[in-house]
Structures are given as structure tokens and as C-alpha cells.
Amino acid sequence: MDEAMMTEQERMPRVGESDSAAGRGLGVYYVHTLGCQMNVHDSERISGVLESTGYVQANADQVEGKDLDLIVLNTCAVRENASDKMYGTLGMWAELKRERPDMQIAVGGCMAQKDRDRIAQRAPWVDAVFGTKNIASLPNLLHEARDSHHSQVEVLQDLEYFPSQLPVSRASAVSSWVSISVGCNNTCTFCIVPAVRGKERDRRAGDVLDEIQRCVDGGAKEVTLLGQNVNSYGYSTGDRFAFSKLLRACGDIEGLERVRFTSPHPAAFTDDVITAMAETPNIMHQLHMPLQSGSDRILRAMRRSYRSERFTTILGKVRDAMPDAQISTDIIVGFPGESDEDFEQTMRMGEESRFSSAFTFQYSPRPGTPAASMQQVPHDVVQERFERLNHLQEAITAEQMQAFVGHDVEVLVTDAKGRKDADTKRVTGRERSGTLVHIGTPEGCPRPQVGDVVTCTVTHAGKHYLIADPDPRLIDHRYTVRR
């Protein structure tokens, strides 16, 4: 999974409403999430399970004052710094545990699935360790830890139920994550995901559509379909058109205004999906498709089951069908054995592909993956290549962002606020292709509310966001609000 479709605000820790009347229930809890949107959605399920048991979500004041009875760390294992973040965070919480010995700490997610015994040994102050496949066990683990005064560890290897069957406490009133599959069947040499998430398992299309309908009935106007490889949905049952059928079925849900999905795999990206995206009005023309490298030699070493020509062909078909499509990607710099020529091929691919953004990462070895034992590229070489690629992409992104200026965009106002919105009196949301927009309210007009759709004229372009401020100099300046 990538983190491309999340804003900084969407990655921020969740807090409850400041309502002292809510009491403490079984305990005031706080979930801190590391990683991608799959982890963020898992945290919604963790919150749902805890609240259904009687726990109460901490409000901002309680988090700030460390007035907590339970802290849950939902972890990531994709990159080395994720492991460092986990142990660094647990180290800080050890001091808090000494100050509040009755407070409990739990660790879940991908690192818990991978390093359950190591976590319990290295951080013995942790009360419960639970894996990606047994979120529902958390309340019982906490109860047993309190009774026994010993850490409890439960990490299932086999999937017994989909996390989507669990209660959920959603972070957003208007935008919902909906998982269509879990796990991954690919064998990329750099990736730990199959080891921690297991083999790919698809949910029934009817169950997915029922969940989407419940989201819409609850006020959601937008959903994002989640899966490690969303476009291989249905392959396990022999239906290679299942994903495009699902996209078209989303178009029949009344009140569902926007549908996004992440992440597709180039090897399984078929023409019927492109056609479904182009012909279904509520499917957004936004695509995050990981390239990883522009070198076919490196793609083979990565065990990525496509080559650069295949990737370029898909981009061309998408842009022919949807000229306004915003396409982003992931690129790994410094994969073991990457030569200067391999990297130059990636640079050429980035120049020609004109991605709206690229999430570039310096390769970090993950223990247990084949690439970890391959010949590593010197750090200073990787750093220099990373800076060159990042500089190229920043220039391309700036050019594409500037192209929005003077044009009208349709923005769904979300509950994710920009850092300066309170000072500027702006509201924040996403336009149809996923770009973040901060909107100023014209004098005399009511301020838009979460869930409103604002059509406005872009007046400025930032590095990774747009601004639509009232500008009396523009005679044709647009500003309309639809509820």
C-alpha cells in the first residue's frame, strides 16, 4: 500500500469530542497509527472494537494531558524507519507507563505480526501484542494482561474473518475507507507485506457494496476502495473483470458522489478497468500506480511482473480515455545492484511520464526479504540519486499544479483542516482528481460546512495544494456551494 492518497491531516492521530459527560467507561483510549491507509482503516476497526466493548475515545485535551487509560500503537513494517518509529514511540511511552502504572499499552499491525516475540522482549512494559488478523481479540488480551500482570501476545497466521466484519468508528463523516481485499499474492523481493498480511483474500462484491451503502446512509459522499492490489480483485475466483464490475456497480449507488481506489498493480491493469473509470461518472480520474523503477533489469530483480513498456502503455491508455487524469506513483531509489544506467532509465521514465506526484523512497533492507541479502548500493550514491529524482519530480509537480490556476474546480469539503485554515478562515477539501484545495469564503457568503461541494476558481498554486481565494479582480470568478 502507498500513502499517496492521504493528507498530513488524515494521517494525524484521531481524537474524540471534548465531552466530559461521556465519562471514562472501561477506560479512555487513544490509537496512534503508523503507515498507509490500510493501517488507518484498521485503526478505525480497532476503535470500533474498543468502543463496542465500553472504552471511550480520548479527546484532544486528554491526549495532550496524557490522561489516558489505554494507548494502542498500530504499526507499519514496510520501511526501516517504520520500525525505528515504533520502538522510539514505545520508548517514550515507557516513561508515561512509569508515571501511570495502571495505564495499558497495546501494539498491533504489521510490525506486531512480524516481530511479536521481539516486541515483548524489547518492550516488556507493553501489555498486549496483536496481529493484523486478530483485532477482535484486543479487549480480551487487555483483560488478561490486567488480571495476570503479564504481557499477552496473540498473532494469528490464518485469516479467520475479514476486519470489515468488525465494528467501526470512522474518522471522517463524509469520506470512508472500504476494504475490498486483504493480503497479497505477489513476491516482490523488497516487500514484507505478504509475510505480515498473508495471501490475497477477496470479499464478496455484495458485502463490499452493502458496506458502501451503509457508509452513504451514514452521510458519506466519498469512498476509497482499499486493497494491496485492488485490480486483481476477483482473480482468485477466475473473474478477471470483477474489479471493473465493482466500479460500475458503485456508479449505481444513489448519493455516492466520488469513488477512488488504491493501489492497482500494473501487471493486472486491464482495459476494462480504464473503460469503467471513464464511463462511470462517480469514479474519480485519479490513479496511484507504483512504478518502482524505470529499469527493466531492476524490475526483474524486484520480481515486478511488468516492464517499463507495459507501464507506459497503461499510462497512454488512461490519458487517452481521461485526459484530466492525475497519475501518481511510487519509486524506489538505490535498489540493490542499481547501476548508473538503471537510475538514468528511471529518470527518463519520470521525465516522460509526467506524474502529478511521485513518492520516492531510498531503498531500505527489510529482514526476511530476498533483497536484504543482495549487494547494496552505497548510501552516498543513493542519496545523490534520490535528490536528483526528487528535484525533477518537484519541478514537474509544480508545473502541473500551476496549470490549475484560473480554472474552476469542484471541491468536496472534508473534516481534514489545513494548518492555517483557522487563521485564514478557509475550508479544505479535495477536487475531483484528488488535489487538496484551501478555499476562502467571499465576504457576505456563509462558510461551507463539511460535506458541502464548492465550485470555485483556483487563484494560487502551492507545492502540493491549491488555493481558491475570492479575487474581485477576476470578473468570472466562480464560487457556488451545493449541499
Stockholm file with secondary structure:
# STOCKHOLM 1.0

chainA/1-483         MDEAMMTEQERMPRVGESDSAAGRGLGVYYVHTLGCQMNVHDSERISGVLESTGYVQANADQVEGKDLDLIVLNTCAVRENASDKMYGTLGMWAELKRERPDMQIAVGGCMAQKDRDRIAQRAPWVDAVFGTKNIASLPNLLHEARDSHHSQVEVLQDLEYFPSQLPVSRASAVSSWVSISVGCNNTCTFCIVPAVRGKERDRRAGDVLDEIQRCVDGGAKEVTLLGQNVNSYGYSTGDRFAFSKLLRACGDIEGLERVRFTSPHPAAFTDDVITAMAETPNIMHQLHMPLQSGSDRILRAMRRSYRSERFTTILGKVRDAMPDAQISTDIIVGFPGESDEDFEQTMRMGEESRFSSAFTFQYSPRPGTPAASMQQVPHDVVQERFERLNHLQEAITAEQMQAFVGHDVEVLVTDAKGRKDADTKRVTGRERSGTLVHIGTPEGCPRPQVGDVVTCTVTHAGKHYLIADPDPRLIDHRYTVRR
#=GR chainA/1-483 SS CCSTTCCHHHHSCCCBCCCGGGCCTTCEEEEEECSSHHHHHHHHHHHHHHHHHTCEECBHHHHHTTCCSEEEEEECCSSHHHHHHHHHHHHHHHHHHHHCTTCEEEEEEHHHHHSHHHHHHHCTTCCEEECTTCGGGHHHHHHHHHHHSSCEEECCSSCCSCGGGSCCCCSCSSEEEEECEECCCCCCTTCCHHHHHCSCEECCHHHHHHHHHHHHHTTCCEEEEECTTGGGTTGGGTCTTHHHHHHHHHTTSTTCCEEEEECCCGGGCCHHHHHHHHHCTTBCSEEECCCBCSCHHHHHHHTCSSCHHHHHHHHHHHHHHCTTCEEEEEEEESCTTCCHHHHHHHHHHHHHHCCSEEEEEECCCCTTSGGGGSCCCCHHHHHHHHHHHHHHHHHHHHHHHHTTTTSEEEEEECSCCCTTHHHHTEEEEEETTSCEEEEECCTTSCCCCTTCEEEEECCEECSSCEEECCCTTCTTCCEEEEC
#=GC SS_cons         CCSTTCCHHHHSCCCBCCCGGGCCTTCEEEEEECSSHHHHHHHHHHHHHHHHHTCEECBHHHHHTTCCSEEEEEECCSSHHHHHHHHHHHHHHHHHHHHCTTCEEEEEEHHHHHSHHHHHHHCTTCCEEECTTCGGGHHHHHHHHHHHSSCEEECCSSCCSCGGGSCCCCSCSSEEEEECEECCCCCCTTCCHHHHHCSCEECCHHHHHHHHHHHHHTTCCEEEEECTTGGGTTGGGTCTTHHHHHHHHHTTSTTCCEEEEECCCGGGCCHHHHHHHHHCTTBCSEEECCCBCSCHHHHHHHTCSSCHHHHHHHHHHHHHHCTTCEEEEEEEESCTTCCHHHHHHHHHHHHHHCCSEEEEEECCCCTTSGGGGSCCCCHHHHHHHHHHHHHHHHHHHHHHHHTTTTSEEEEEECSCCCTTHHHHTEEEEEETTSCEEEEECCTTSCCCCTTCEEEEECCEECSSCEEECCCTTCTTCCEEEEC
//
